[in-house]
Amino acid sequence: MLTKNHASPGTLKNYERDGFKIIQSFFAEHNVDGYSDELIDSCIQHAREKHEAGARSLHQFQMLRKTAFLLRETHETRTLQWHHLPAWNTRLLAENPSSFLVNFLASIAAKLSSSTLRNKQNIVSQFLFFLEDNGTTDLSRLSHKDLLGYLEYISEHRPSGMGEVTPTIRSFLLYLKDRGITCNDFKALLNIKYNARRTIKPIFIGDEAERILRSIDRASAQGKRDYGMFTLARHYGMRSSDILNLKLRDINWKNAEISIIQRKTGCPVTYPLDTETGNAIADYILNARPESKLEYLFLQSYSPYGKIASSSSLCHLLKRYMSSAGVFHKPGDWKSTHTFRRTLGTRMLEAEVPLTTIMQVLGQRDPQSSKAYLSMSEKKLSECSLDLKGIEIAAGGWQ
């Protein structure tokens, strides 16, 4: 079944070595010949304990979990489909706080991108877990003391993110007050202004972007797809969410244009379809795209050939191609699909393209978003430096 689902020989080897053989040995130790849900759970728990003790790597533990998940699905359905592995031991909110959170997110969902909504969900969830851990499960009894305790806790654990945390908690508590859940919106505690976090994120230097594209094997079906996706990122600075949601009808071959509505901003953007990008997309559609009734241009490279689930999939692919291209990367260095976008914006700024034009190309509404590219341009930064006129030197040093 794995082979029919286009698992590579290397993937099959990983499943066998770190999954099937370990499960077989565990069942043999317990003298069980047939399938058992209980024993599968015990095997996973045993592997978890070995991982936490340092006797098994995270990769080995995750491979065992994936294998067990697929075995369970195959036993129950006699079929095998690719799924995202459920998070291990995910903590769940109590019923009432969970329903408040779901309804709050629904009330603001239309105004926000999916990534912003997830961030707000994480912030409010963390707030509710803190209250639960400190004995407050009834939000109608939320007190100033509870909120002060949370602000003290979060300022220690997430000091650089307070500019995001306080507005989110403020809007959540206002939502609760408007619906009569609490009698106080706690504005006095949450109106403190925090400086928003500013992180200087990298761009691709020299020919790094070109090397990444050249490292893709365009002879394979997956390579044709990946080359098309990353060409869009490089040439137009398209966000990964827009690449993954690009539809076949968005491409006007007759007028050589790509027209989309950006998922993050809701702004319409039309790009001229250049020859290289057009050829890459056409090669994928004609020679590699699976037969499907789905409207999305780029599909998974394995059965059931659905829509690519998330932007993290593109990031994993990019890291693999960066490694092949010899482009340096380390965890937490902010190199992702978005780096193509930052690189394009920076290069346009260095080429004296007006800020208004950069905003139009990238589909941005706020000029501050485009000004961030200045921080990555050494040429433009040098123009901001002040001369030393009026600063006198005395006694061999600065005064």
Number of C-alpha atoms within 10 A of each C-alpha: 11 15 10 9 15 13 14 11 10 9 14 14 13 17 20 16 14 19 21 18 13 17 19 13 12 17 18 11 9 9 9 12 9 6 12 13 12 8 15 19 14 13 21 17 14 13 22 22 14 14 17 12 10 10 11 14 15 14 12 18 22 19 20 26 24 19 20 21 17 19 18 17 14 14 14 10 9 10 11 19 14 13 10 7 11 10 7 9 6 7 8 9 16 12 9 12 17 14 12 16 20 12 12 18 18 11 11 11 14 10 12 16 15 14 13 13 17 13 14 21 17 13 16 20 17 15 18 21 18 19 19 16 9 12 10 16 19 13 17 14 12 18 15 13 9 15 18 13 14 18 19 11 14 19 13 11 11 11 14 17 16 21 15 16 23 20 17 18 19 17 16 19 24 19 19 20 16 13 10 11 17 19 16 16 18 18 12 8 13 19 11 11 10 15 10 11 11 9 10 11 15 18 24 19 9 8 9 16 20 13 16 22 21 14 17 22 14 18 10 13 16 19 18 22 26 25 23 26 24 26 22 24 21 21 16 19 23 24 20 23 19 17 22 21 21 21 17 14 13 17 20 13 12 6 9 13 16 20 17 20 16 21 16 17 13 15 14 12 15 15 15 14 20 12 10 13 20 19 13 20 24 16 18 24 18 9 14 17 21 19 9 12 7 13 14 18 23 26 22 15 20 15 16 14 17 17 16 16 15 12 17 14 12 21 16 13 14 20 19 14 20 22 13 14 18 12 16 12 13 8 6 6 11 15 20 21 24 20 20 25 23 22 21 24 28 25 16 17 21 16 9 9 13 11 15 12 13 19 18 14 18 22 20 20 14 9 12 10 11 19 16 17 24 17 15 19 17 12 12 16 11 9 8 10 8 7 7 7 6 6 9 9 9 8 6 6 7 8 8
